[in-house]
């Protein structure tokens, strides 16, 4: 085999290894977020148990001023969800909250249970049908937990 083919093979292996490591990092971050307890942030939680039961799952939407994908894709996708609570979070201004959810990419959406548990984390653009499925699953989970 020529030196060029060997070099191409080595570069390909390096790219695959880097992609695998990034996928592993994202999976670990997602597990840490999903395994964490309820958020202690009062503005993202209902005030009492009656209010807690009455609330639906909601979405934390991490965005930023310079995020083009947020404006052109994620905002319209969230608008298609209809009457769903979406808490828009500036990932730069609220770095502590963004760190809690391991937000290193914008947009990032987090489907939250009414009790403050993170159920689904979507790093990057999440289309409306995917968010609708995640919200429906969150509602089913809430119904079976109360039954």
N, C-alpha and C positions, 0 to 999 in steps of 0.2 A: 504494500500500500504506500502511496506517496505521502510525503510529509504534510501536504495540505489536507489530505483526508484525515490523517491522524490529528492534526490541529482542530479540524472541524468536529471530529468525534469528541475530543477533550472539551471543547467549548460547549457542545451539546450536553455532555454529562454534567458540566458545571451549572448550566442553566437549569437542568432538571433537578439537581441537588438543591439549588437555591429556591426553586419553586416548591419543592417538598418541604424544606425548612420553613418557608413562609406559611404554607398550609398548616403545618404542625403548630407554629406560633399562634396562628389565628384560632385553631381548634382549642388550644389550651386557654387562650384568652376568653373564648366563648364559654368554655366550661367553668372558668373562674367566675365570670359574670352570672351565668345561669345558676350556679351553685350558691351564690351569695344570698344573704337574707334580705329582708325588706329594707327598702331605702329609709334612711333616717332623715331624709330631707322633707321637712313639713310641707313645703309647697307642692310636693308630688304625691302626698298622701291625704286621704280623707281624714276628717277630724274624729269621728266616732264609729262604733261598730255598725249601727244602722246605715249610716252613710256609706260605710265600707261595703256592705252587702249590696247596696243599691247601685253601686258604680260598676261600669263596664271596664274591660281592659282598655288601656290607652297606649299611646305611642310617644316615646321620647325621640325627638328628631334633632340630631346633632348636625349643625350646619355652620357655615362661616360666611363672612362678607364676600370673599373672593371665590366662592364655590360655584362654578358655572353649572356643573351637573346638578347641583341642588336646585338652582333656579329653572333650568331647562327640562329636567326629568323628574326629580324627586318631588318638588312642589306640586306639579300637576298630578302626579300619582297619588299623593296624599289628598289632594282636592277631590279626586274621584271616589274616595272612601266614604264620602257623605258625612253623616253625623257621628264622627269619631273624635274623641279628645286627642289633640296633638299638641304636646308641649314642645315648642321650638326652643332649642338650647344653642346659644353661641358657644361653640367648642373652644374658642380662644378666650373669651371673657369668663367662661365657667370651666376653667381647666381642671379643677378638682373633680367635678362631676364627670367630665370627659375621661379623666384618668380612671375613675371608678369602673367605667365601662370599656376601658382599653380602646378609646377612640383615637385611632391614628390615621383614619381615612374619612374623608367627607364625600358624600353624606353617610351617616350611620343612623339607622333606626333601631329602636329597642321596643319590642312589644312587652308592655308591663301588665301584670295582673293588678287588679284593683287594690290588693293588699301590699303592693310595692315590690313584688318579686319580678325579676327579669325573666321572661319566658322565651323570647327569641331575640337574637342580636343579628342584624344584617349589616355587614360592613360593605359599603359601596351602595350603589343604586339598588333599591328594592321596588319592583313593579307592584302596581295596585293589586293584581290577583294574588300575588304571594303574600302581601300584607293582609288581604281579606281572609286568606286561608289561616294565617297565623292568629288573627283576631278571633275567627270562628273556633279554632282549637282552644284558645284561651277561654272563650265563653263556655264551651263544653266542659272544660276542666273545672271552671268555677261552679257550674251547675252540679257536676258529680261530687264536688267537694262539699257542697251544702246539702246534698241529698242524703 
